[in-house]
């Protein structure tokens, strides 16, 4: 494995401003020996409670009375006692964290305060050894730049230079996808919206059991034949993410407790969005079939000198000027919907650069799936597909 020394760190970034309070110190008040399984007395009791959580109260009480467990559970002796302990768990947002908005055109919008959500993730003690608070530059033994975690990329350095000294950037990563639930109960759909932060390292974020993603919104799904569905979706997402849009990046930031035991001045910035192509098109408000990131026309030959995506990147400032000048025809030519929408108004956010490569959508559903389709057509035209199947 190549040696990866740190070749660039600046202590004026991600600065700590004092000791953390709240959850971090709550269970260290009387003892330096923090119990990570609180309110359970041991890891064994916690694991048993975890396995019992899907069982009925009758089953739990009967199990306890039979004494089938090789190791006695000391933390609880009944289903009621277990329920009481579960209600005392600190590391959760709780059912009362949901806000209801009945003004949405297609039904009730349920969402959470995203500032509370990102503060929860920053202060979550199980993430203590898996958080990064400042940008770094890594290199191998031959001084070649290495990109790995989010804080090793250029984006964080570029954003850091536009914020006050000592600022801690919290890269907000959202994910959304229209979800089909059932055909037998009225063709039900849901539109969940999730959030995580780029300070959490990849291996934790990508492991579902680590719970690094938080459900922050349930967007009402429009009925069949409904009009203005994109506008309704943007309105709902705008409500959920409005604290980000109103953030003052010239101010003192949000004082947040972090899992390493310190407080920092945090600036949550919308950094990336995980979604499939229809989701990307809707968020970028471009025509279906065009690229949400660049102005290269559909069907342009690959390798052509004018087909470099970086040279043809979409520019929200240009589009907003064209909109002010009512150059609607120009926007249509660029396959951009002629509307002024809120993703242009998020501080230090370029909506056309939110799409980052991810294994599912770009590699498996994009490249691999297209190659397989091409291969199947190739085999069929030569009448050898059955032979290959055999």
C-alpha positions, 0 to 999 in steps of 0.5 A, spaced: 500 500 500 502 506 498 504 511 503 500 517 504 503 523 508 498 529 510 501 534 505 496 540 507 493 541 514 491 548 516 489 549 524 485 555 522 480 550 519 475 546 523 477 549 529 475 547 536 472 553 541 471 549 547 469 543 551 462 539 548 456 539 553 450 535 552 450 528 551 457 527 550 458 529 558 452 526 560 454 520 562 461 522 565 458 526 570 460 521 576 465 517 573 470 517 567 468 510 565 463 512 560 458 506 559 456 506 551 451 501 552 447 506 557 441 505 559 443 498 559 448 495 564 452 491 559 453 489 551 450 483 552 443 486 555 443 491 549 444 485 544 438 482 548 434 488 548 435 489 540 433 482 539 427 482 543 425 489 540 421 485 534 417 481 539 411 482 542 410 483 550 407 476 551 413 473 548 418 477 552 415 476 559 414 469 557 422 468 555 424 472 561 420 467 566 423 461 563 430 463 564 432 460 557 438 465 557 445 462 559 447 469 561 442 473 566 439 479 563 440 484 569 438 491 566 430 489 565 426 483 567 419 484 563 417 487 557 414 494 560 421 495 564 425 494 557 420 499 554 422 504 559 429 503 558 428 504 550 425 510 552 431 513 555 436 512 550 439 518 548 442 517 541 435 518 537 431 524 535 425 521 537 418 521 534 416 528 537 422 530 532 417 530 526 413 537 524 407 536 520 405 541 514 398 541 512 399 546 506 402 542 501 398 541 495 398 533 495 397 532 502 401 532 509 408 534 508 412 530 514 419 533 516 425 534 521 429 540 523 435 539 519 440 543 523 438 538 529 439 532 524 446 534 523 448 536 530 445 529 532 450 526 527 456 530 529 455 529 536 453 521 535 459 518 540 459 512 536 462 516 530 467 519 535 473 515 531 470 516 524 469 524 523 473 529 519 473 536 521 478 540 516 480 539 509 487 535 508 491 534 502 494 527 501 499 524 497 503 518 496 510 516 496 511 519 489 508 526 491 502 524 487 495 527 490 490 522 493 483 523 493 479 518 498 474 522 504 470 528 502 475 532 506 481 530 501 477 533 495 478 540 492 471 542 494 472 543 501 478 547 500 474 552 495 469 553 500 473 553 506 476 560 503 470 563 502 468 562 510 470 566 516 477 563 519 476 557 524 470 555 520 468 547 520 464 546 514 459 540 514 457 538 507 450 536 507 449 530 502 441 529 501 438 522 497 431 522 494 428 517 490 420 516 488 418 509 492 413 504 489 410 501 496 404 497 493 399 495 488 394 492 492 392 498 496 391 503 491 397 504 488 401 507 494 407 511 493 412 515 497 417 520 496 422 519 502 428 524 503 434 522 507 440 526 509 447 525 512 454 529 512 460 528 509 464 529 515 463 522 517 467 517 513 465 513 507 466 506 510 461 508 516 456 512 511 456 506 506 454 501 512 446 501 513 447 498 520 451 504 522 445 509 521 449 515 518 443 517 514 437 520 517 430 520 514 428 528 514 422 528 510 416 524 507 414 528 501 407 527 499 406 523 492 402 526 487 396 522 484 396 520 477 395 525 472 396 531 477 399 537 474 405 542 476 408 536 480 415 538 479 413 545 482 410 541 488 416 537 489 421 543 489 416 547 494 416 541 499 424 540 499 424 548 499 420 547 506 425 542 509 431 545 507 430 552 508 434 553 514 440 551 509 438 557 504 437 562 510 444 560 513 448 567 513 455 564 511 458 571 513 456 570 521 459 566 526 456 559 524 452 554 528 455 552 535 455 545 535 457 539 540 462 534 536 463 527 538 470 528 540 468 532 546 469 539 543 465 545 540 465 548 533 462 553 529 459 549 523 457 552 517 452 546 513 452 547 506 449 543 501 454 539 497 451 533 494 445 529 492 444 522 491 439 520 486 437 516 479 437 520 473 429 522 473 431 525 480 437 529 477 433 532 471 427 534 476 432 537 481 436 541 476 430 543 472 432 541 465 429 537 459 429 529 460 434 526 455 439 532 457 445 532 461 443 535 468 451 537 469 453 540 462 450 543 456 453 538 451 447 536 446 444 529 447 447 524 441 454 528 441 460 524 438 464 522 444 471 524 444 469 531 440 473 537 442 467 541 444 464 535 448 468 536 454 464 536 460 468 541 464 468 546 458 461 546 457 458 546 465 452 549 466 452 556 470 446 558 474 449 565 474 448 565 466 441 562 467 439 567 472 441 573 467 438 570 461 431 569 465 432 576 467 433 579 460 427 574 458 431 570 453 426 564 454 428 562 447 436 561 449 434 557 455 430 552 451 436 551 447 440 549 453 434 545 455 433 549 461 426 550 464 425 558 464 424 558 472 427 562 477 427 556 483 430 556 490 436 551 488 440 557 485 439 561 492 443 556 497 449 559 499 455 556 496 451 551 492 452 549 485 446 545 483 449 543 477 455 540 481 451 536 486 451 529 482 457 525 484 459 518 482 456 513 486 456 505 485 449 504 484 447 509 479 453 511 475 456 504 475 451 499 475 445 502 473 449 506 468 455 503 465 454 496 466 447 496 465 448 499 458 454 495 456 449 488 458 444 491 453 449 492 448 451 485 449 445 482 449 443 486 442 449 484 439 448 476 441 441 476 438 443 479 432 448 474 431 443 468 433 448 466 439 444 468 445 441 462 446 448 458 445 451 463 450 445 462 455 446 454 454 
